[in-house]
Each structure stands twice: as C-alpha cells, then as structure tokens.
C-alpha cells in the first residue's frame, strides 16, 4: 500500500493534504516470528522481531514520528489440561511512539514488559 493522499475532502480550500502521507501510516512494516517445540518435551520457545519505519504525525504533516524495532520472546510449558507461558515484550526497552491520534496527542509505546500467563483447558 502507498500511504500517499491522492484526493481530499477535508474542507481545506487549497487541498493542502493532497500529495502528503497518511498520518500514523509507516511506509514499511516487517515482522518475523519463530517457534520451536523441543522434541519429546512439553516445552516451546518463541521469539519475534518487528520493524516499523517512520510515519507522519498526522495527515500530510512534515513532522515524522521515528521508526522503531521491537523484539519479544517466550517459553511455554504445556500439559493436556493446562499451560504456563513466561514472556518478555520489547526486550530492548525501545522508546517509541505507538500512535499519534492527532497533532496534540502522541501515545508512547509500552516499555519492556515481563509476564506469566497461566491457562486451563475446559
């Protein structure tokens, strides 16, 4: 997809947004994930990396939010009726903006996060 604004009905007399980029839409997003079940065990290892390039703050803005790269990993143990998953998200504690919302409101992304999920199967 090309995030360029080709037509606008925003009420601006000179249609100043035409030719600009759509706000909060990165030019490129790339994600890679891997999962490995350890043979003859109940353990699974998972990991992933995602990259988002810079994006305009709002439609046709000359102000850009920086691109960012996030990595995560987890290890899981699974039985027939329950499982436990230990995870880490944003492992490198990347400082980034998750979204802009509008020109007056830029939301920071989540910091490094660790957690445990416990699930049961009914």
N, C-alpha and C positions, 0 to 999 in steps of 0.2 A: 504494500500500500504506500502511496505517496501522500504525505501529510500536508500538501500544499493547498491553500484555499484558492479555488478557481472561480467561485461565484459567492456573492454575499448579499443577504437581505437584512443586514443588521441596522439599517436606518442611517448609516453614515453617508453624508452627501457625496463624498468622493470615493466611497467604497475602499477605504484605506487598508482593509484587511486582505483584499484580493492579492494573490502572489505571496502572501506570508504563510507561515507554518501554522498548523492547528495547534493550539495550546495544549501542553502536557502530553504531546504525542512524540515519543522519540523516533528518530529516523530508523534506528535498528534496535531490536531486542533479540538476544540469543540466550538460550538456556540449554544446559546439558545435565543429564541426570544418569546415575548408575546405581544398580542394586546388585548385591552379591549374596546369595544364600550359601552359607558354609555347608558343604556336603556332610551328610549324615549327622547333622545337628539341627537344633531349632533356632539357630542364630542367623540374622540377616543384617548386613551392613549396607547403608545407603549414603549417597552424597550427591551434591549438585552445585552447579555454579551458574549464575545468571548475570548477563551484562545488558545494561540499558544505556544508550547514548544520550547526549544532551538533548534537551527539548525546550521549546519556547515556554515562557512563563504563562502567557495567555495567548489567544489568537493573534497572530501577526506581530507579536512582541519582539523587540530587539534584545530583550533580556532573556538569557537562557539559564535554565537550571542545569547544573553539571551532571554528566553521566556517572554511573556507579556500577560496581560489581559486587554481588552478594554470593556468599558460599554457605552451605549448610551440610550437616552430617547427622546420621543417627545410627543407632544399633538397637535391634529388636530381638526379643526372645518370645517365641510363640508356642503355646500348648493348644490342645484341642478346644478348650473352653475359655481360655484367657490369653492375654499377651501384655508385654511390657515394652515400651519404647522410650529410650533415652535419646534426646536430641539437642542439637545446638544449631541456632539460626544466626545468620550474619556473623559468622565465626571471626572475621577480621575486625569486627566492630566498626564497619564503614559508616561514616557520617554522610547522610544523603537526604534528599527531599523526596518523599513518596509521591506527593502530588501537590499541585498548586491551588486547585479550587478556584481561585480568582487572583487578581493582582494584589489584593490586600491580605491574602491568607495562604501561606505556604506551610505545608504539613511535613514535619521531619519524619524520617523513616524509623523503624524500630531499631533499638540498639542490639548488641549481642544478647542473645537470649538462650538460656538453658532450661530444659524441662523434662518431665517424665509424664508419659501417658500410660494409663492402665485401662485395659478394655476387657470386657467379658462378652462372650457369645451366648445368646439365649436360644 
